[in-house]
């Protein structure tokens, strides 16, 4: 099977960025999970306070299995926190919990990028898996059929790259809201924000890396099509 060495040119830089981002977020979370909040407020308590003051008493707070599996489910109006984030009264826990509560506030106010991301989920779940398969099938087939399949794969995978881009403002805005609310509601002090910033900024880097990986993969597919047509 032919291997294209140009793949490394497109794939290696974002892959390294992704590995670095994962290291940073795990390192920051581990460090600040061991630093307790002066207020003694746990992640679940922090999320509950933010939701209640935001008029979101209808949003349930549940535990989720797995490290850093925290997320907000807009369909079921549920904020799911990993057990460590839910139970611990640490800087890392309240930072992550507040970030997820920020998504619930986005949902309440109809934050456009969040709505767009939610609409895109079905297409992305298909495109991320089927797109590369169609593209590779098109590369093996000659003529119009092969070209059509390849472009169909590119369009499907393009939805994945667009989803990754739309995710960036959603995550950045949730972190911005979290940082403001943690201080304004007395959950953490200004001095403790150094740890919150370290955790949330590291988490944001993982989304930047994911977007870079998706975009570079798409650019790689387009470069192959350009070489095929030339």
Secondary structure, 3 states (H helix, E strand, C coil): CCCCCHHHHHHHHHHHHHHHHHHHHHHHHHHHHCCECCCCCCHHHHHHHHHHHCCCCCCEEEEECCCCCCEEECCCCEEEEEHHHHHCCEHHHHHHHHHHHHHHHHHHHCCHHHHHHHHHHHHHHHHHHHHHHHHHHHHHCCHHHHHHHHHHHHHHHHHHHHHHHHHHHHHHHHHHHHHHHHHHCCCCCCCCHHHHHHHHHHHHHHHHHHHHHHHHHHHHHHHHHHHHHC
